[in-house]
Each structure stands twice: as structure tokens, then as C-alpha cells.
Amino acid sequence: MASTEGLVPITREYLARYYDKYPFIPLPDDVSRLSSELRGMSEDLLMQLPAASGEEMLLLEIESPSPHKIDENLWKNREHLEEILYLLDSSHWPRLLQEQSTPEDIETANVLGELQVKLLNTLKTLESFQSKNADNIFNTVMSYMPQDFRGSLIRQQRERSERSRQTEVDALTSSGGSICERYALLWRQQMERRRQLAQLGSAAGVYKTLVKYLVGVPQVLLDFIKQINDDQGPMEEQRQRYGPSLYSLTRMVLSIRLFFHLSWGRFETKKLERQTLAILERAVNVYTAEFERFLKFIGEVFANSPFFISAEDAGAADLRKKDDYREAIIPAGNTFEVLLTVESVNSYIAWDFSLVQGKMTGDIGFRMEYMNPSGEITLILPYRRYESSQGNFCACMTGCYKLIWDNTYSTFFRKSMRYKVDCIPPVTDIPPSTAGAA
């Protein structure tokens, strides 16, 4: 049994410092560019034939926010991968493509076969990651439990629960349940695992029978496992730090799935052209490479992330200098503006913002304007949509600069944003004589 003497659960402030040592190299621009191209191709297909009922559900999902939780996003990626692989199985190809009556169809079939292999390998990597991560978390918790019958009872309870869950999945599959229905069940089971972990911390629910035996279990452990998955608990730092990249990959694989789904339904009137296949190949290559890179990275972060720290470390983190970030909620159909007055030429306007994922959806428009004394407006930074952005601009004119976040394109979803802006005056070199006098 590992000792927790003198330890307290990790805090969000501590994790902020810890994650500074693990910066994730940003996704390439290809992720957002190819996702946009796929969406454009899907829109072209919808111009030919309006969405059917099953397609409307996919369109609604692609317009909705990505899930907030890291693990929920991983499950969604897994579901989308399976749905794509279902479509790429030759038995589910459009009839004309199955016949392969032309050289173009044969070429298309070969490309689809290669894409199927790459996506299947990524799915296996994800499944392996999830299994290892679940075992690591449970085993880490159990390492702090007394190594006697109490730990054995908890392990036996977990094994029985997992067997029962697998039986549920098998029954649904054998009765003809869809991939979507199976993953809805799998996510409900994941949420049940969370509840059981919390019940272990409070000795409630299925663990009620263990209450009288929990003497000797470190209280710090029980406190920790009750709050490990709280929406605003320590793991929120992880979600805000690494979530945006994962959310982009979730939307990318959904864009791939949507295009295949729409294309198969309209194949008789519009076959896959060579240029379209090239974009699909590039999208799948980028997605599989970047998603597997993310899994490798986040796996290392998970493996090394502490559960407990000393009270001194926790206190030092709590005393860390607070930043001056602010939060703004931007309703659907609205903009949010910050005005900065620049008094000196060569001052720098700096900004840093990111959406608070999970509260609302995906990205936000951003641009910057300059307004001269007569009220004329000049566009300084052109409009572009971001999940997050850091940057600066050297002002060559004094006056009023307006930073504008634009949510007018959204019909339903407000955006919650964490931001910081500043005007940094130019640095003036100290004359040699003055420096010497100092």
C-alpha cells in the first residue's frame, strides 16, 4: 500500500504548472483547411439531393459543439471511425462501385482499401489506449488501498461489473443494434464507471457493504476519487490545455464520415472524382497521423500526471501570481468588442484568447480594426475563425483600435471565451550617459 502521509490531492493550480512542462505542438493548418474542404464538398452533395432523415442527424451533430470531456471525445472518435469503416467495407459500397466496371472505379476501390487499412490501425491504437488508460487509473487508485480483503473485494466488484457490461454490449450487438446504439450504451457504461468511482470515495451505492471495512483507507484518497471527474475539478485544467486540439480532430473525423455518408447516397449521379479522392486521402492521412500523435502525447501526460502532492507544493501553487484573464459570454448572433487606445507609435497590441470548451461550441470569428479621429475604419487583421489565438501587432498609427469577436454566424450557440488583451508601449533605449549615471 502506497503511503499518502503528508499528501493532498492535486489542485488545478498545481496542474497548470505541471502541464507547462508538457506543451502540445499545435495541429497543422491542414486539419482546419481539410475539414473545411470536406464540409464544402458535403454541401455540394446536398445541393444535388436534400438530406434524408439519417443524414439530418449527422448534419445536426456537425453543427453542435464537440463534447467537453477528453474521454467523451475519444469515444466519439472511436464511434466515427467505426462508422467510416462500415461504409468502407466493400459490401456497403454503392452498387456501381461494387461492380468496378470502369478503370476509374477500380482506382477508387484501391484508394478506399488503403484508407480502410489506415483508419482501422488508428481505431486499434485508440482501443488499446483506452484500455491501458482505464487499467492505469484503477491500478493507481488501488495502490493506495490496503492490500488485504478490502482491495480484493473492490477488484472483484470491478470484474463483475465489467463482465456485466460486456454482456450488455454483446446482447445489443446480437440483436442487430446499430453502431450508434452500441456507442450510446458504451458511454452510459463509462458514466456508470465514474459513478462507481465516486461511490467508492463516499462508501455509497454498490460499496455500501464496505463502509465498515474502510477504516485504514487514506481519507485523502477517498476525497480525491470523489472529485476527480468534477466539471470544475483539477482535470478541467487538462481539458482547457489540450482539449481544443482534440475537439478539432473530433470535428475532422466527423467531416470525413459525413462526406462518405452523403457520397454513398448520391454515387449514381456523382461518382468520386480523382480530385475528390486526393482530398479524402490527404484528410485521412492527416487525421490518422495527428490523432495518433495526440494519443501518444496525452498518454505520456496521463502516465506521469500525479494524483497527490505535498501540502507545501499545493500551497505554493495556490499562492502563484494570478493572471489577468477575463471571461466573456457572446450570445448567438452577436459580437464582443474591446477598444484599445494607442498613444505611441510602435506600441504592440497583444491578445490571447481561447473558447471555454464544453460550455458552448467550436470556434469564434476574430478581426481587428483601426478607427482614425474622423471615424474612418481600416481593417488591420482580417476576419478568421479560431478556437484559440495568440498574437501581437505593431501599431504604426496612434488612435483607437478595436478587437472584435464575432458570433453572428451562429444561430443557436453562444460562446464562452477566456481572453486577455494589452497595449504594450514601445521600449525606449536608455542613452549611454544615463545608463552610466545609474
Buried (B, 14 or more C-beta within 10 A) or exposed (E): BBEBEEBBBBBBBBBBBBBEEBEBEEBEEBBBEBBEBBBEBBEBBBEEEEBEEEBEEBBEBBEEBBBBBBBBBBBBBBBBBBBBBBBBEEEEBBEEBEEBEEEBBEBBBEBBEEBBEBBBEBBEBBEEBBEEBBEEBBEBBBEBBBEEEBBEBBBEBBEEBEEEBEEBBEEBBEEEBEBEEBBBBBBEBBEBBEEBBBBBBBBBEBBEEBEEBBEEBBEBBBBBBBBBBEEEBBBBBBBBBBBBBBBBBBBBBBBBBBBBBBBBBBBEEBBBEEEBBEBBBBBBBBBBBBBBBBBEBBBEBBEEBEBBBEEEBBBBBEEEEEEEEEEBBBEBEBBBEBEBEBEEEEBBBBBBBBBBBBBBBBBBBBBBBBBEEEEEEEEBBEEEBBBBBEEEBEBEEBBBBBBBBBBEEBEEBBBBBBBEBEBBEEEEEEEEEEEEEE
